[in-house]
Amino acid sequence: MIRYECDRCGMSLGPNDAHRFIVKLEIYAAAGHIELTDRSTEEGSTLEGVLETLASSDPNDVEDQTYRAFRFDVCDRCRREVLQHPLG
């Protein structure tokens, strides 16, 4: 049996509780389009450099710098607080 509780205050919530809300948070890099020019591809520095950096990096660090998604269950009181101050 799945048990739901508010991820902010710990209040017990039912699966079909009218006072259970879901908060989704996505964090991702705001970098725009990376343009590869003939010069950069001839040099090989752009793509190869990125691939070398990725190969030697911790996957969690790479993911933290590119994209993370979170999902939280919250009660009605905490929903109102999140709406008032989304970043805490």
PyMOL Python script that loads the backbone (N, CA, C, O; Angstrom):
from pymol import cmd

cmd.read_pdbstr("""\
ATOM      1  N   MET A   1       0.842  -1.186   0.000  1.00  0.00           N
ATOM      2  CA  MET A   1       0.000   0.000   0.000  1.00  0.00           C
ATOM      3  C   MET A   1       0.883   1.243   0.000  1.00  0.00           C
ATOM      4  O   MET A   1       1.815   1.355   0.796  1.00  0.00           O
ATOM      5  N   ILE A   2       0.584   2.157  -0.885  1.00  0.00           N
ATOM      6  CA  ILE A   2       1.335   3.409  -0.967  1.00  0.00           C
ATOM      7  C   ILE A   2       0.785   4.369   0.083  1.00  0.00           C
ATOM      8  O   ILE A   2      -0.424   4.567   0.197  1.00  0.00           O
ATOM      9  N   ARG A   3       1.693   4.953   0.838  1.00  0.00           N
ATOM     10  CA  ARG A   3       1.301   5.945   1.840  1.00  0.00           C
ATOM     11  C   ARG A   3       1.814   7.300   1.398  1.00  0.00           C
ATOM     12  O   ARG A   3       2.968   7.442   0.994  1.00  0.00           O
ATOM     13  N   TYR A   4       0.957   8.276   1.477  1.00  0.00           N
ATOM     14  CA  TYR A   4       1.317   9.628   1.074  1.00  0.00           C
ATOM     15  C   TYR A   4       1.444  10.505   2.307  1.00  0.00           C
ATOM     16  O   TYR A   4       0.666  10.398   3.255  1.00  0.00           O
ATOM     17  N   GLU A   5       2.448  11.376   2.270  1.00  0.00           N
ATOM     18  CA  GLU A   5       2.573  12.388   3.307  1.00  0.00           C
ATOM     19  C   GLU A   5       3.165  13.645   2.685  1.00  0.00           C
ATOM     20  O   GLU A   5       3.866  13.586   1.674  1.00  0.00           O
ATOM     21  N   CYS A   6       2.876  14.764   3.296  1.00  0.00           N
ATOM     22  CA  CYS A   6       3.371  16.041   2.802  1.00  0.00           C
ATOM     23  C   CYS A   6       4.897  16.045   2.901  1.00  0.00           C
ATOM     24  O   CYS A   6       5.461  15.775   3.962  1.00  0.00           O
ATOM     25  N   ASP A   7       5.544  16.351   1.804  1.00  0.00           N
ATOM     26  CA  ASP A   7       7.004  16.370   1.792  1.00  0.00           C
ATOM     27  C   ASP A   7       7.585  17.581   2.511  1.00  0.00           C
ATOM     28  O   ASP A   7       8.796  17.645   2.727  1.00  0.00           O
ATOM     29  N   ARG A   8       6.743  18.542   2.885  1.00  0.00           N
ATOM     30  CA  ARG A   8       7.222  19.716   3.628  1.00  0.00           C
ATOM     31  C   ARG A   8       7.012  19.560   5.129  1.00  0.00           C
ATOM     32  O   ARG A   8       7.929  19.815   5.910  1.00  0.00           O
ATOM     33  N   CYS A   9       5.816  19.145   5.542  1.00  0.00           N
ATOM     34  CA  CYS A   9       5.512  19.127   6.981  1.00  0.00           C
ATOM     35  C   CYS A   9       5.285  17.724   7.541  1.00  0.00           C
ATOM     36  O   CYS A   9       5.232  17.554   8.759  1.00  0.00           O
ATOM     37  N   GLY A  10       5.150  16.719   6.680  1.00  0.00           N
ATOM     38  CA  GLY A  10       4.981  15.345   7.141  1.00  0.00           C
ATOM     39  C   GLY A  10       3.549  14.926   7.424  1.00  0.00           C
ATOM     40  O   GLY A  10       3.316  13.803   7.871  1.00  0.00           O
ATOM     41  N   MET A  11       2.579  15.807   7.174  1.00  0.00           N
ATOM     42  CA  MET A  11       1.173  15.479   7.423  1.00  0.00           C
ATOM     43  C   MET A  11       0.754  14.281   6.558  1.00  0.00           C
ATOM     44  O   MET A  11       1.108  14.206   5.381  1.00  0.00           O
ATOM     45  N   SER A  12       0.009  13.360   7.141  1.00  0.00           N
ATOM     46  CA  SER A  12      -0.471  12.185   6.417  1.00  0.00           C
ATOM     47  C   SER A  12      -1.538  12.603   5.399  1.00  0.00           C
ATOM     48  O   SER A  12      -2.431  13.391   5.709  1.00  0.00           O
ATOM     49  N   LEU A  13      -1.429  12.063   4.176  1.00  0.00           N
ATOM     50  CA  LEU A  13      -2.367  12.388   3.107  1.00  0.00           C
ATOM     51  C   LEU A  13      -2.877  11.101   2.485  1.00  0.00           C
ATOM     52  O   LEU A  13      -2.143  10.116   2.418  1.00  0.00           O
ATOM     53  N   GLY A  14      -4.116  11.093   2.030  1.00  0.00           N
ATOM     54  CA  GLY A  14      -4.672   9.939   1.341  1.00  0.00           C
ATOM     55  C   GLY A  14      -4.415  10.030  -0.152  1.00  0.00           C
ATOM     56  O   GLY A  14      -4.183  11.123  -0.669  1.00  0.00           O
ATOM     57  N   PRO A  15      -4.451   8.890  -0.867  1.00  0.00           N
ATOM     58  CA  PRO A  15      -4.189   8.897  -2.309  1.00  0.00           C
ATOM     59  C   PRO A  15      -5.196   9.727  -3.095  1.00  0.00           C
ATOM     60  O   PRO A  15      -4.848  10.311  -4.122  1.00  0.00           O
ATOM     61  N   ASN A  16      -6.426   9.787  -2.629  1.00  0.00           N
ATOM     62  CA  ASN A  16      -7.463  10.575  -3.314  1.00  0.00           C
ATOM     63  C   ASN A  16      -7.906  11.756  -2.476  1.00  0.00           C
ATOM     64  O   ASN A  16      -9.013  12.270  -2.639  1.00  0.00           O
ATOM     65  N   ASP A  17      -7.037  12.179  -1.585  1.00  0.00           N
ATOM     66  CA  ASP A  17      -7.321  13.288  -0.679  1.00  0.00           C
ATOM     67  C   ASP A  17      -7.446  14.587  -1.477  1.00  0.00           C
ATOM     68  O   ASP A  17      -6.570  14.921  -2.274  1.00  0.00           O
ATOM     69  N   ALA A  18      -8.545  15.313  -1.255  1.00  0.00           N
ATOM     70  CA  ALA A  18      -8.760  16.591  -1.948  1.00  0.00           C
ATOM     71  C   ALA A  18      -7.752  17.642  -1.486  1.00  0.00           C
ATOM     72  O   ALA A  18      -7.614  18.693  -2.112  1.00  0.00           O
ATOM     73  N   HIS A  19      -7.051  17.358  -0.396  1.00  0.00           N
ATOM     74  CA  HIS A  19      -6.069  18.300   0.139  1.00  0.00           C
ATOM     75  C   HIS A  19      -4.638  17.867  -0.153  1.00  0.00           C
ATOM     76  O   HIS A  19      -3.700  18.352   0.480  1.00  0.00           O
ATOM     77  N   ARG A  20      -4.463  16.949  -1.115  1.00  0.00           N
ATOM     78  CA  ARG A  20      -3.123  16.524  -1.545  1.00  0.00           C
ATOM     79  C   ARG A  20      -2.838  17.172  -2.890  1.00  0.00           C
ATOM     80  O   ARG A  20      -3.624  17.057  -3.830  1.00  0.00           O
ATOM     81  N   PHE A  21      -1.715  17.849  -2.967  1.00  0.00           N
ATOM     82  CA  PHE A  21      -1.311  18.543  -4.185  1.00  0.00           C
ATOM     83  C   PHE A  21       0.073  18.074  -4.596  1.00  0.00           C
ATOM     84  O   PHE A  21       0.855  17.619  -3.761  1.00  0.00           O
ATOM     85  N   ILE A  22       0.374  18.184  -5.873  1.00  0.00           N
ATOM     86  CA  ILE A  22       1.670  17.783  -6.401  1.00  0.00           C
ATOM     87  C   ILE A  22       2.398  19.033  -6.882  1.00  0.00           C
ATOM     88  O   ILE A  22       1.853  19.828  -7.646  1.00  0.00           O
ATOM     89  N   VAL A  23       3.619  19.192  -6.430  1.00  0.00           N
ATOM     90  CA  VAL A  23       4.478  20.295  -6.861  1.00  0.00           C
ATOM     91  C   VAL A  23       5.600  19.677  -7.681  1.00  0.00           C
ATOM     92  O   VAL A  23       6.283  18.761  -7.223  1.00  0.00           O
ATOM     93  N   LYS A  24       5.788  20.183  -8.899  1.00  0.00           N
ATOM     94  CA  LYS A  24       6.878  19.717  -9.759  1.00  0.00           C
ATOM     95  C   LYS A  24       7.874  20.853  -9.931  1.00  0.00           C
ATOM     96  O   LYS A  24       7.496  22.013 -10.095  1.00  0.00           O
ATOM     97  N   LEU A  25       9.137  20.502  -9.890  1.00  0.00           N
ATOM     98  CA  LEU A  25      10.202  21.482 -10.040  1.00  0.00           C
ATOM     99  C   LEU A  25      11.204  20.950 -11.051  1.00  0.00           C
ATOM    100  O   LEU A  25      11.696  19.828 -10.925  1.00  0.00           O
ATOM    101  N   GLU A  26      11.498  21.760 -12.049  1.00  0.00           N
ATOM    102  CA  GLU A  26      12.501  21.409 -13.049  1.00  0.00           C
ATOM    103  C   GLU A  26      13.595  22.460 -13.019  1.00  0.00           C
ATOM    104  O   GLU A  26      13.324  23.660 -12.977  1.00  0.00           O
ATOM    105  N   ILE A  27      14.817  21.999 -13.041  1.00  0.00           N
ATOM    106  CA  ILE A  27      15.960  22.898 -13.090  1.00  0.00           C
ATOM    107  C   ILE A  27      16.823  22.453 -14.261  1.00  0.00           C
ATOM    108  O   ILE A  27      17.258  21.303 -14.319  1.00  0.00           O
ATOM    109  N   TYR A  28      17.069  23.370 -15.194  1.00  0.00           N
ATOM    110  CA  TYR A  28      17.882  22.993 -16.342  1.00  0.00           C
ATOM    111  C   TYR A  28      18.707  24.182 -16.822  1.00  0.00           C
ATOM    112  O   TYR A  28      18.391  25.340 -16.551  1.00  0.00           O
ATOM    113  N   ALA A  29      19.768  23.854 -17.540  1.00  0.00           N
ATOM    114  CA  ALA A  29      20.686  24.873 -18.029  1.00  0.00           C
ATOM    115  C   ALA A  29      19.967  25.809 -18.987  1.00  0.00           C
ATOM    116  O   ALA A  29      19.156  25.375 -19.805  1.00  0.00           O
ATOM    117  N   ALA A  30      20.267  27.081 -18.878  1.00  0.00           N
ATOM    118  CA  ALA A  30      19.636  28.082 -19.732  1.00  0.00           C
ATOM    119  C   ALA A  30      20.461  28.372 -20.972  1.00  0.00           C
ATOM    120  O   ALA A  30      20.192  29.330 -21.696  1.00  0.00           O
ATOM    121  N   ALA A  31      21.460  27.549 -21.215  1.00  0.00           N
ATOM    122  CA  ALA A  31      22.325  27.769 -22.375  1.00  0.00           C
ATOM    123  C   ALA A  31      21.516  27.694 -23.663  1.00  0.00           C
ATOM    124  O   ALA A  31      20.638  26.846 -23.823  1.00  0.00           O
ATOM    125  N   GLY A  32      21.828  28.580 -24.548  1.00  0.00           N
ATOM    126  CA  GLY A  32      21.144  28.599 -25.835  1.00  0.00           C
ATOM    127  C   GLY A  32      21.769  27.602 -26.795  1.00  0.00           C
ATOM    128  O   GLY A  32      22.530  26.719 -26.399  1.00  0.00           O
ATOM    129  N   HIS A  33      21.441  27.762 -28.023  1.00  0.00           N
ATOM    130  CA  HIS A  33      21.937  26.902 -29.091  1.00  0.00           C
ATOM    131  C   HIS A  33      23.449  27.059 -29.227  1.00  0.00           C
ATOM    132  O   HIS A  33      23.958  28.179 -29.254  1.00  0.00           O
ATOM    133  N   ILE A  34      24.163  25.942 -29.314  1.00  0.00           N
ATOM    134  CA  ILE A  34      25.606  25.972 -29.534  1.00  0.00           C
ATOM    135  C   ILE A  34      25.847  25.836 -31.021  1.00  0.00           C
ATOM    136  O   ILE A  34      25.464  24.842 -31.638  1.00  0.00           O
ATOM    137  N   GLU A  35      26.474  26.827 -31.581  1.00  0.00           N
ATOM    138  CA  GLU A  35      26.695  26.825 -33.022  1.00  0.00           C
ATOM    139  C   GLU A  35      28.098  26.324 -33.337  1.00  0.00           C
ATOM    140  O   GLU A  35      29.089  26.877 -32.860  1.00  0.00           O
ATOM    141  N   LEU A  36      28.171  25.278 -34.141  1.00  0.00           N
ATOM    142  CA  LEU A  36      29.459  24.755 -34.577  1.00  0.00           C
ATOM    143  C   LEU A  36      29.788  25.360 -35.926  1.00  0.00           C
ATOM    144  O   LEU A  36      29.017  25.234 -36.877  1.00  0.00           O
ATOM    145  N   THR A  37      30.913  26.007 -36.005  1.00  0.00           N
ATOM    146  CA  THR A  37      31.346  26.599 -37.267  1.00  0.00           C
ATOM    147  C   THR A  37      32.355  25.670 -37.925  1.00  0.00           C
ATOM    148  O   THR A  37      32.840  24.729 -37.299  1.00  0.00           O
ATOM    149  N   ASP A  38      32.669  25.936 -39.187  1.00  0.00           N
ATOM    150  CA  ASP A  38      33.686  25.142 -39.874  1.00  0.00           C
ATOM    151  C   ASP A  38      35.000  25.189 -39.114  1.00  0.00           C
ATOM    152  O   ASP A  38      35.699  24.182 -38.997  1.00  0.00           O
ATOM    153  N   ARG A  39      35.325  26.360 -38.602  1.00  0.00           N
ATOM    154  CA  ARG A  39      36.591  26.527 -37.873  1.00  0.00           C
ATOM    155  C   ARG A  39      36.618  25.658 -36.621  1.00  0.00           C
ATOM    156  O   ARG A  39      37.610  24.978 -36.356  1.00  0.00           O
ATOM    157  N   SER A  40      35.526  25.677 -35.847  1.00  0.00           N
ATOM    158  CA  SER A  40      35.519  24.898 -34.610  1.00  0.00           C
ATOM    159  C   SER A  40      35.518  23.399 -34.886  1.00  0.00           C
ATOM    160  O   SER A  40      36.114  22.632 -34.129  1.00  0.00           O
ATOM    161  N   THR A  41      34.859  22.974 -35.954  1.00  0.00           N
ATOM    162  CA  THR A  41      34.857  21.541 -36.261  1.00  0.00           C
ATOM    163  C   THR A  41      36.196  21.100 -36.829  1.00  0.00           C
ATOM    164  O   THR A  41      36.623  19.966 -36.614  1.00  0.00           O
ATOM    165  N   GLU A  42      36.873  22.011 -37.570  1.00  0.00           N
ATOM    166  CA  GLU A  42      38.207  21.677 -38.067  1.00  0.00           C
ATOM    167  C   GLU A  42      39.181  21.532 -36.918  1.00  0.00           C
ATOM    168  O   GLU A  42      40.010  20.622 -36.899  1.00  0.00           O
ATOM    169  N   GLU A  43      39.073  22.437 -35.961  1.00  0.00           N
ATOM    170  CA  GLU A  43      39.953  22.377 -34.795  1.00  0.00           C
ATOM    171  C   GLU A  43      39.625  21.160 -33.939  1.00  0.00           C
ATOM    172  O   GLU A  43      40.492  20.622 -33.250  1.00  0.00           O
ATOM    173  N   GLY A  44      38.381  20.735 -33.988  1.00  0.00           N
ATOM    174  CA  GLY A  44      37.948  19.589 -33.206  1.00  0.00           C
ATOM    175  C   GLY A  44      37.824  19.871 -31.723  1.00  0.00           C
ATOM    176  O   GLY A  44      37.545  18.971 -30.931  1.00  0.00           O
ATOM    177  N   SER A  45      38.030  21.118 -31.353  1.00  0.00           N
ATOM    178  CA  SER A  45      38.071  21.435 -29.929  1.00  0.00           C
ATOM    179  C   SER A  45      36.695  21.451 -29.285  1.00  0.00           C
ATOM    180  O   SER A  45      36.559  21.041 -28.133  1.00  0.00           O
ATOM    181  N   THR A  46      35.699  21.897 -29.973  1.00  0.00           N
ATOM    182  CA  THR A  46      34.403  22.072 -29.337  1.00  0.00           C
ATOM    183  C   THR A  46      33.773  20.748 -28.931  1.00  0.00           C
ATOM    184  O   THR A  46      33.555  20.510 -27.744  1.00  0.00           O
ATOM    185  N   LEU A  47      33.485  19.904 -29.874  1.00  0.00           N
ATOM    186  CA  LEU A  47      32.805  18.649 -29.577  1.00  0.00           C
ATOM    187  C   LEU A  47      33.703  17.674 -28.824  1.00  0.00           C
ATOM    188  O   LEU A  47      33.260  17.050 -27.859  1.00  0.00           O
ATOM    189  N   GLU A  48      34.934  17.535 -29.243  1.00  0.00           N
ATOM    190  CA  GLU A  48      35.844  16.624 -28.562  1.00  0.00           C
ATOM    191  C   GLU A  48      36.097  17.070 -27.127  1.00  0.00           C
ATOM    192  O   GLU A  48      36.167  16.244 -26.217  1.00  0.00           O
ATOM    193  N   GLY A  49      36.231  18.358 -26.932  1.00  0.00           N
ATOM    194  CA  GLY A  49      36.445  18.886 -25.584  1.00  0.00           C
ATOM    195  C   GLY A  49      35.278  18.588 -24.665  1.00  0.00           C
ATOM    196  O   GLY A  49      35.462  18.202 -23.510  1.00  0.00           O
ATOM    197  N   VAL A  50      34.078  18.769 -25.187  1.00  0.00           N
ATOM    198  CA  VAL A  50      32.882  18.471 -24.401  1.00  0.00           C
ATOM    199  C   VAL A  50      32.828  16.986 -24.061  1.00  0.00           C
ATOM    200  O   VAL A  50      32.552  16.618 -22.919  1.00  0.00           O
ATOM    201  N   LEU A  51      33.092  16.132 -25.049  1.00  0.00           N
ATOM    202  CA  LEU A  51      33.052  14.690 -24.818  1.00  0.00           C
ATOM    203  C   LEU A  51      34.117  14.238 -23.821  1.00  0.00           C
ATOM    204  O   LEU A  51      33.854  13.373 -22.986  1.00  0.00           O
ATOM    205  N   GLU A  52      35.305  14.809 -23.901  1.00  0.00           N
ATOM    206  CA  GLU A  52      36.361  14.471 -22.946  1.00  0.00           C
ATOM    207  C   GLU A  52      35.980  14.904 -21.534  1.00  0.00           C
ATOM    208  O   GLU A  52      36.193  14.170 -20.569  1.00  0.00           O
ATOM    209  N   THR A  53      35.421  16.092 -21.428  1.00  0.00           N
ATOM    210  CA  THR A  53      34.989  16.587 -20.120  1.00  0.00           C
ATOM    211  C   THR A  53      33.903  15.690 -19.543  1.00  0.00           C
ATOM    212  O   THR A  53      33.939  15.353 -18.360  1.00  0.00           O
ATOM    213  N   LEU A  54      32.940  15.301 -20.370  1.00  0.00           N
ATOM    214  CA  LEU A  54      31.859  14.428 -19.903  1.00  0.00           C
ATOM    215  C   LEU A  54      32.384  13.063 -19.469  1.00  0.00           C
ATOM    216  O   LEU A  54      31.936  12.514 -18.462  1.00  0.00           O
ATOM    217  N   ALA A  55      33.323  12.522 -20.219  1.00  0.00           N
ATOM    218  CA  ALA A  55      33.864  11.187 -19.920  1.00  0.00           C
ATOM    219  C   ALA A  55      34.590  11.164 -18.584  1.00  0.00           C
ATOM    220  O   ALA A  55      34.595  10.139 -17.902  1.00  0.00           O
ATOM    221  N   SER A  56      35.197  12.270 -18.205  1.00  0.00           N
ATOM    222  CA  SER A  56      35.961  12.287 -16.960  1.00  0.00           C
ATOM    223  C   SER A  56      35.194  12.922 -15.799  1.00  0.00           C
ATOM    224  O   SER A  56      35.768  13.142 -14.732  1.00  0.00           O
ATOM    225  N   SER A  57      33.922  13.215 -15.989  1.00  0.00           N
ATOM    226  CA  SER A  57      33.122  13.879 -14.957  1.00  0.00           C
ATOM    227  C   SER A  57      32.223  12.898 -14.224  1.00  0.00           C
ATOM    228  O   SER A  57      31.866  11.843 -14.750  1.00  0.00           O
ATOM    229  N   ASP A  58      31.865  13.264 -13.004  1.00  0.00           N
ATOM    230  CA  ASP A  58      30.901  12.496 -12.220  1.00  0.00           C
ATOM    231  C   ASP A  58      29.524  12.676 -12.863  1.00  0.00           C
ATOM    232  O   ASP A  58      29.087  13.811 -13.054  1.00  0.00           O
ATOM    233  N   PRO A  59      28.827  11.581 -13.201  1.00  0.00           N
ATOM    234  CA  PRO A  59      27.510  11.699 -13.852  1.00  0.00           C
ATOM    235  C   PRO A  59      26.507  12.538 -13.064  1.00  0.00           C
ATOM    236  O   PRO A  59      25.683  13.231 -13.661  1.00  0.00           O
ATOM    237  N   ASN A  60      26.566  12.486 -11.742  1.00  0.00           N
ATOM    238  CA  ASN A  60      25.640  13.295 -10.940  1.00  0.00           C
ATOM    239  C   ASN A  60      25.934  14.780 -11.087  1.00  0.00           C
ATOM    240  O   ASN A  60      25.015  15.598 -11.133  1.00  0.00           O
ATOM    241  N   ASP A  61      27.223  15.130 -11.161  1.00  0.00           N
ATOM    242  CA  ASP A  61      27.579  16.532 -11.363  1.00  0.00           C
ATOM    243  C   ASP A  61      27.114  17.018 -12.724  1.00  0.00           C
ATOM    244  O   ASP A  61      26.612  18.135 -12.851  1.00  0.00           O
ATOM    245  N   VAL A  62      27.279  16.183 -13.741  1.00  0.00           N
ATOM    246  CA  VAL A  62      26.841  16.546 -15.092  1.00  0.00           C
ATOM    247  C   VAL A  62      25.335  16.761 -15.106  1.00  0.00           C
ATOM    248  O   VAL A  62      24.844  17.741 -15.665  1.00  0.00           O
ATOM    249  N   GLU A  63      24.602  15.832 -14.484  1.00  0.00           N
ATOM    250  CA  GLU A  63      23.143  15.963 -14.461  1.00  0.00           C
ATOM    251  C   GLU A  63      22.724  17.209 -13.691  1.00  0.00           C
ATOM    252  O   GLU A  63      21.801  17.909 -14.108  1.00  0.00           O
ATOM    253  N   ASP A  64      23.393  17.497 -12.567  1.00  0.00           N
ATOM    254  CA  ASP A  64      23.064  18.699 -11.796  1.00  0.00           C
ATOM    255  C   ASP A  64      23.257  19.964 -12.620  1.00  0.00           C
ATOM    256  O   ASP A  64      22.548  20.949 -12.414  1.00  0.00           O
ATOM    257  N   GLN A  65      24.193  19.951 -13.536  1.00  0.00           N
ATOM    258  CA  GLN A  65      24.476  21.134 -14.341  1.00  0.00           C
ATOM    259  C   GLN A  65      23.612  21.216 -15.595  1.00  0.00           C
ATOM    260  O   GLN A  65      23.590  22.251 -16.261  1.00  0.00           O
ATOM    261  N   THR A  66      22.903  20.145 -15.924  1.00  0.00           N
ATOM    262  CA  THR A  66      22.119  20.166 -17.156  1.00  0.00           C
ATOM    263  C   THR A  66      20.623  20.061 -16.911  1.00  0.00           C
ATOM    264  O   THR A  66      19.862  20.872 -17.439  1.00  0.00           O
ATOM    265  N   TYR A  67      20.175  19.077 -16.118  1.00  0.00           N
ATOM    266  CA  TYR A  67      18.730  18.912 -15.919  1.00  0.00           C
ATOM    267  C   TYR A  67      18.444  18.079 -14.676  1.00  0.00           C
ATOM    268  O   TYR A  67      19.049  17.027 -14.470  1.00  0.00           O
ATOM    269  N   ARG A  68      17.526  18.555 -13.858  1.00  0.00           N
ATOM    270  CA  ARG A  68      17.011  17.797 -12.719  1.00  0.00           C
ATOM    271  C   ARG A  68      15.516  18.079 -12.608  1.00  0.00           C
ATOM    272  O   ARG A  68      15.069  19.201 -12.843  1.00  0.00           O
ATOM    273  N   ALA A  69      14.759  17.065 -12.252  1.00  0.00           N
ATOM    274  CA  ALA A  69      13.319  17.225 -12.038  1.00  0.00           C
ATOM    275  C   ALA A  69      12.958  16.627 -10.690  1.00  0.00           C
ATOM    276  O   ALA A  69      13.468  15.571 -10.316  1.00  0.00           O
ATOM    277  N   PHE A  70      12.088  17.294  -9.967  1.00  0.00           N
ATOM    278  CA  PHE A  70      11.639  16.843  -8.660  1.00  0.00           C
ATOM    279  C   PHE A  70      10.117  16.850  -8.629  1.00  0.00           C
ATOM    280  O   PHE A  70       9.472  17.621  -9.340  1.00  0.00           O
ATOM    281  N   ARG A  71       9.550  15.976  -7.793  1.00  0.00           N
ATOM    282  CA  ARG A  71       8.099  15.900  -7.613  1.00  0.00           C
ATOM    283  C   ARG A  71       7.838  15.763  -6.124  1.00  0.00           C
ATOM    284  O   ARG A  71       8.409  14.897  -5.461  1.00  0.00           O
ATOM    285  N   PHE A  72       6.973  16.622  -5.603  1.00  0.00           N
ATOM    286  CA  PHE A  72       6.670  16.625  -4.181  1.00  0.00           C
ATOM    287  C   PHE A  72       5.167  16.542  -3.969  1.00  0.00           C
ATOM    288  O   PHE A  72       4.397  17.143  -4.717  1.00  0.00           O
ATOM    289  N   ASP A  73       4.750  15.799  -2.951  1.00  0.00           N
ATOM    290  CA  ASP A  73       3.365  15.801  -2.490  1.00  0.00           C
ATOM    291  C   ASP A  73       3.287  16.799  -1.342  1.00  0.00           C
ATOM    292  O   ASP A  73       4.115  16.766  -0.432  1.00  0.00           O
ATOM    293  N   VAL A  74       2.297  17.685  -1.382  1.00  0.00           N
ATOM    294  CA  VAL A  74       2.138  18.668  -0.311  1.00  0.00           C
ATOM    295  C   VAL A  74       0.678  18.760   0.110  1.00  0.00           C
ATOM    296  O   VAL A  74      -0.233  18.494  -0.674  1.00  0.00           O
ATOM    297  N   CYS A  75       0.480  19.142   1.364  1.00  0.00           N
ATOM    298  CA  CYS A  75      -0.872  19.367   1.881  1.00  0.00           C
ATOM    299  C   CYS A  75      -1.341  20.756   1.451  1.00  0.00           C
ATOM    300  O   CYS A  75      -0.573  21.525   0.874  1.00  0.00           O
ATOM    301  N   ASP A  76      -2.589  21.067   1.731  1.00  0.00           N
ATOM    302  CA  ASP A  76      -3.167  22.346   1.318  1.00  0.00           C
ATOM    303  C   ASP A  76      -2.438  23.523   1.954  1.00  0.00           C
ATOM    304  O   ASP A  76      -2.179  24.521   1.283  1.00  0.00           O
ATOM    305  N   ARG A  77      -2.106  23.421   3.229  1.00  0.00           N
ATOM    306  CA  ARG A  77      -1.414  24.518   3.915  1.00  0.00           C
ATOM    307  C   ARG A  77      -0.042  24.774   3.278  1.00  0.00           C
ATOM    308  O   ARG A  77       0.327  25.921   3.026  1.00  0.00           O
ATOM    309  N   CYS A  78       0.697  23.714   3.025  1.00  0.00           N
ATOM    310  CA  CYS A  78       2.017  23.868   2.408  1.00  0.00           C
ATOM    311  C   CYS A  78       1.908  24.334   0.957  1.00  0.00           C
ATOM    312  O   CYS A  78       2.775  25.067   0.481  1.00  0.00           O
ATOM    313  N   ARG A  79       0.848  23.915   0.243  1.00  0.00           N
ATOM    314  CA  ARG A  79       0.616  24.402  -1.129  1.00  0.00           C
ATOM    315  C   ARG A  79       0.499  25.914  -1.129  1.00  0.00           C
ATOM    316  O   ARG A  79       1.095  26.592  -1.966  1.00  0.00           O
ATOM    317  N   ARG A  80      -0.284  26.449  -0.172  1.00  0.00           N
ATOM    318  CA  ARG A  80      -0.456  27.897  -0.089  1.00  0.00           C
ATOM    319  C   ARG A  80       0.866  28.597   0.212  1.00  0.00           C
ATOM    320  O   ARG A  80       1.150  29.662  -0.336  1.00  0.00           O
ATOM    321  N   GLU A  81       1.673  27.992   1.086  1.00  0.00           N
ATOM    322  CA  GLU A  81       2.976  28.577   1.415  1.00  0.00           C
ATOM    323  C   GLU A  81       3.916  28.542   0.209  1.00  0.00           C
ATOM    324  O   GLU A  81       4.649  29.500  -0.036  1.00  0.00           O
ATOM    325  N   VAL A  82       3.894  27.441  -0.541  1.00  0.00           N
ATOM    326  CA  VAL A  82       4.739  27.340  -1.741  1.00  0.00           C
ATOM    327  C   VAL A  82       4.312  28.381  -2.774  1.00  0.00           C
ATOM    328  O   VAL A  82       5.160  28.982  -3.433  1.00  0.00           O
ATOM    329  N   LEU A  83       3.016  28.595  -2.919  1.00  0.00           N
ATOM    330  CA  LEU A  83       2.528  29.608  -3.861  1.00  0.00           C
ATOM    331  C   LEU A  83       2.950  31.021  -3.443  1.00  0.00           C
ATOM    332  O   LEU A  83       3.246  31.865  -4.289  1.00  0.00           O
ATOM    333  N   GLN A  84       2.972  31.265  -2.134  1.00  0.00           N
ATOM    334  CA  GLN A  84       3.383  32.580  -1.632  1.00  0.00           C
ATOM    335  C   GLN A  84       4.893  32.810  -1.804  1.00  0.00           C
ATOM    336  O   GLN A  84       5.328  33.905  -2.159  1.00  0.00           O
ATOM    337  N   HIS A  85       5.680  31.756  -1.544  1.00  0.00           N
ATOM    338  CA  HIS A  85       7.148  31.855  -1.587  1.00  0.00           C
ATOM    339  C   HIS A  85       7.715  30.603  -2.254  1.00  0.00           C
ATOM    340  O   HIS A  85       8.190  29.702  -1.563  1.00  0.00           O
ATOM    341  N   PRO A  86       7.674  30.531  -3.585  1.00  0.00           N
ATOM    342  CA  PRO A  86       8.077  29.311  -4.301  1.00  0.00           C
ATOM    343  C   PRO A  86       9.517  28.854  -4.019  1.00  0.00           C
ATOM    344  O   PRO A  86       9.795  27.655  -4.043  1.00  0.00           O
ATOM    345  N   LEU A  87      10.409  29.773  -3.760  1.00  0.00           N
ATOM    346  CA  LEU A  87      11.798  29.396  -3.528  1.00  0.00           C
ATOM    347  C   LEU A  87      12.159  29.357  -2.055  1.00  0.00           C
ATOM    348  O   LEU A  87      13.336  29.346  -1.697  1.00  0.00           O
ATOM    349  N   GLY A  88      11.145  29.335  -1.204  1.00  0.00           N
ATOM    350  CA  GLY A  88      11.392  29.177   0.229  1.00  0.00           C
ATOM    351  C   GLY A  88      11.416  30.490   0.903  1.00  0.00           C
ATOM    352  O   GLY A  88      11.611  30.557   2.116  1.00  0.00           O
TER     353      GLY A  88
END
""", "prot")
cmd.dss("prot")
cmd.show_as("cartoon", "prot")
cmd.util.cbc("prot")
cmd.orient("prot")
